[in-house]
Amino acid sequence: MAKLPKSIVIEGRRYPTWGLSAKARKQLVNLSLVDAHIAELHQRLAHHYVAREHYQLLLTSALPDPRRQPNVADTSRYFWQSVSKAWAQNHWPLSTSKLALSAFESTSHYRQGDRVLCYVKGYGVVGWGVVEMDTHSTKRHLVWRASVSTLEKALPAKTLKEFSLRHPNRPSQVVSSTADIEGLLSALANKAA
């Protein structure tokens, strides 16, 4: 049995431990064990707070300097725009270098300067362009930078792994920031040439 103190104070009254019943002494041992466990938890919590502050400092040092001006690569957003096979077969090859974004579904989140990669299910990546605002209205257009001449020349989905990409699974979604986008655009330009 654990060593007990000479006396205990409960609710402002002092009790000598030698005068306690066996049941009361057993509860006193349980209480001291719980108190010891709480003290251990407080000590562990203090260690975790120190670790948290350390990791927060490391995170702060890893963040970019907010005073630094972002360059164009930091502000460019890349999106997949998935279009149906039927739509692509009706509109390909493209007759103009500019396409109204209203031709696609779910394009309300695009803003000027966004890069859009066009993907046709069953074919692959068929082109990419930059979102631009019409100067005389609020309409947005996709100005094609590169597009394949026929759907059969598209970059197939199986080649996307080379660029750390997967084909889109929604009509419009953000392209992963870890992807080799420059490599994909270069491969698409080679197919379009």
C-alpha positions as CSV (number, residue, x, y, z in Angstrom):
1,M,0.0,0.0,0.0
2,A,1.2,3.5,-0.8
3,K,2.6,5.7,2.0
4,L,-0.1,7.9,3.4
5,P,0.4,11.4,4.9
6,K,0.0,11.8,8.7
7,S,-3.2,13.7,8.2
8,I,-5.5,15.0,5.4
9,V,-7.8,18.1,5.2
10,I,-11.2,17.6,3.6
11,E,-13.8,20.3,3.4
12,G,-11.8,22.4,5.9
13,R,-11.5,19.7,8.5
14,R,-8.3,17.8,9.4
15,Y,-8.4,14.0,9.8
16,P,-5.5,11.9,11.1
17,T,-4.9,9.0,8.7
18,W,-4.3,6.6,11.6
19,G,-7.9,7.1,12.6
20,L,-9.5,6.4,9.2
21,S,-11.3,3.2,8.4
22,A,-9.7,0.8,5.9
23,K,-12.3,1.8,3.3
24,A,-11.4,5.5,3.7
25,R,-7.7,4.8,3.5
26,K,-8.3,2.9,0.3
27,Q,-10.1,5.9,-1.2
28,L,-7.3,8.1,0.0
29,V,-4.8,6.0,-1.9
30,N,-7.1,6.2,-5.0
31,L,-7.3,10.0,-4.6
32,S,-3.5,10.3,-4.4
33,L,-3.0,8.1,-7.5
34,V,-5.4,10.3,-9.5
35,D,-3.7,13.4,-8.2
36,A,-0.3,12.0,-9.4
37,H,-1.8,11.1,-12.8
38,I,-3.2,14.7,-13.1
39,A,0.2,16.1,-12.3
40,E,1.8,13.9,-14.9
41,L,-0.8,15.0,-17.5
42,H,-0.1,18.7,-16.6
43,Q,3.6,18.1,-17.2
44,R,3.0,16.3,-20.5
45,L,0.6,19.1,-21.6
46,A,3.4,21.7,-20.8
47,H,5.8,19.7,-23.0
48,H,3.2,19.7,-25.8
49,Y,2.7,23.5,-25.5
50,V,6.5,24.0,-25.9
51,A,6.4,21.7,-29.0
52,R,3.5,23.6,-30.4
53,E,5.2,26.9,-30.1
54,H,8.3,25.5,-31.7
55,Y,6.4,24.1,-34.7
56,Q,4.5,27.4,-35.0
57,L,7.9,29.3,-35.2
58,L,9.0,26.8,-37.9
59,L,5.8,27.4,-39.8
60,T,6.2,31.1,-39.6
61,S,9.7,31.0,-40.9
62,A,8.6,28.7,-43.8
63,L,5.8,31.2,-45.0
64,P,6.6,33.7,-47.7
65,D,7.5,37.2,-46.7
66,P,4.2,39.2,-46.9
67,R,6.1,42.3,-48.0
68,R,7.4,40.5,-51.1
69,Q,5.6,41.4,-54.3
70,P,4.0,38.2,-55.9
71,N,5.3,37.4,-59.3
72,V,3.1,36.2,-62.2
73,A,3.7,32.5,-61.4
74,D,2.4,33.0,-57.9
75,T,-0.8,34.6,-59.1
76,S,-1.7,32.3,-62.0
77,R,-4.5,29.9,-61.2
78,Y,-4.8,26.8,-63.3
79,F,-8.1,24.9,-63.8
80,W,-9.4,21.9,-65.6
81,Q,-12.5,22.5,-67.7
82,S,-14.0,19.2,-68.6
83,V,-16.3,19.2,-71.6
84,S,-18.6,16.5,-73.0
85,K,-17.5,14.4,-76.0
86,A,-20.6,15.6,-77.9
87,W,-19.8,19.3,-77.3
88,A,-16.2,18.7,-78.4
89,Q,-17.3,16.8,-81.6
90,N,-19.6,19.7,-82.5
91,H,-17.0,22.5,-81.8
92,W,-13.7,20.9,-82.8
93,P,-11.6,22.0,-84.6
94,L,-12.0,25.5,-83.2
95,S,-12.8,28.2,-85.7
96,T,-11.8,31.1,-83.6
97,S,-9.0,31.9,-81.2
98,K,-11.6,33.2,-78.6
99,L,-14.4,31.3,-77.0
100,A,-17.1,32.7,-74.7
101,L,-16.9,31.0,-71.3
102,S,-20.6,30.8,-71.3
103,A,-20.2,27.8,-73.6
104,F,-18.9,25.8,-70.7
105,E,-20.8,24.8,-67.5
106,S,-19.7,26.0,-64.1
107,T,-17.4,28.8,-65.0
108,S,-18.5,31.5,-62.7
109,H,-15.4,31.2,-60.5
110,Y,-13.0,32.0,-63.2
111,R,-11.3,35.5,-63.1
112,Q,-9.2,37.4,-65.5
113,G,-5.8,35.8,-66.0
114,D,-6.8,32.3,-65.0
115,R,-5.4,29.5,-67.1
116,V,-7.9,26.9,-68.2
117,L,-6.9,23.4,-69.5
118,C,-9.7,21.9,-71.6
119,Y,-10.2,18.2,-71.2
120,V,-12.5,16.0,-73.3
121,K,-13.5,12.6,-71.8
122,G,-12.4,9.8,-74.1
123,Y,-9.8,12.0,-75.8
124,G,-7.7,13.9,-73.2
125,V,-6.3,17.4,-73.0
126,V,-7.2,19.3,-76.2
127,G,-6.1,22.8,-75.4
128,W,-5.5,25.6,-73.0
129,G,-6.2,29.3,-72.8
130,V,-6.3,32.4,-70.6
131,V,-9.5,34.0,-69.3
132,E,-9.9,37.6,-70.5
133,M,-12.6,40.1,-69.9
134,D,-14.4,41.8,-72.8
135,T,-13.5,45.5,-72.7
136,H,-17.0,46.6,-73.6
137,S,-19.1,44.3,-71.3
138,T,-18.8,41.9,-68.4
139,K,-18.5,38.8,-70.6
140,R,-15.5,36.6,-70.1
141,H,-13.7,34.8,-72.9
142,L,-11.2,32.0,-73.1
143,V,-8.4,33.1,-75.4
144,W,-6.8,29.9,-76.7
145,R,-3.0,29.7,-76.4
146,A,-2.7,26.2,-77.8
147,S,-5.2,23.7,-79.1
148,V,-4.9,20.5,-81.1
149,S,-6.1,20.4,-84.6
150,T,-8.2,17.3,-84.2
151,L,-9.6,15.5,-81.1
152,E,-7.5,12.4,-81.9
153,K,-4.3,14.5,-81.4
154,A,-5.3,15.2,-77.7
155,L,-2.9,14.4,-74.9
156,P,-4.5,11.2,-73.5
157,A,-5.3,10.7,-69.8
158,K,-2.6,8.0,-69.4
159,T,0.2,10.6,-70.2
160,L,-1.0,12.9,-67.4
161,K,0.9,10.9,-64.8
162,E,4.2,12.1,-66.4
163,F,3.2,15.6,-65.2
164,S,2.0,14.6,-61.7
165,L,-1.6,15.0,-62.8
166,R,-4.8,13.1,-63.0
167,H,-7.8,13.7,-65.3
168,P,-10.5,15.9,-63.9
169,N,-13.5,14.2,-62.2
170,R,-15.7,17.4,-62.1
171,P,-16.8,19.8,-64.8
172,S,-14.4,22.4,-63.4
173,Q,-11.7,22.0,-60.8
174,V,-8.4,23.5,-59.7
175,V,-5.2,21.9,-61.1
176,S,-2.9,20.5,-58.3
177,S,-0.2,23.0,-57.4
178,T,2.4,20.1,-57.3
179,A,1.8,19.3,-61.0
180,D,4.4,20.0,-63.7
181,I,2.1,22.4,-65.5
182,E,4.9,23.9,-67.7
183,G,5.7,20.4,-68.9
184,L,2.1,19.7,-69.8
185,L,1.8,23.0,-71.7
186,S,5.0,22.3,-73.6
187,A,3.7,18.8,-74.5
188,L,0.4,20.3,-75.6
189,A,2.2,22.9,-77.7
190,N,4.2,20.2,-79.4
191,K,0.9,18.3,-80.2
192,A,-0.7,21.5,-81.5
193,A,2.2,22.3,-83.8
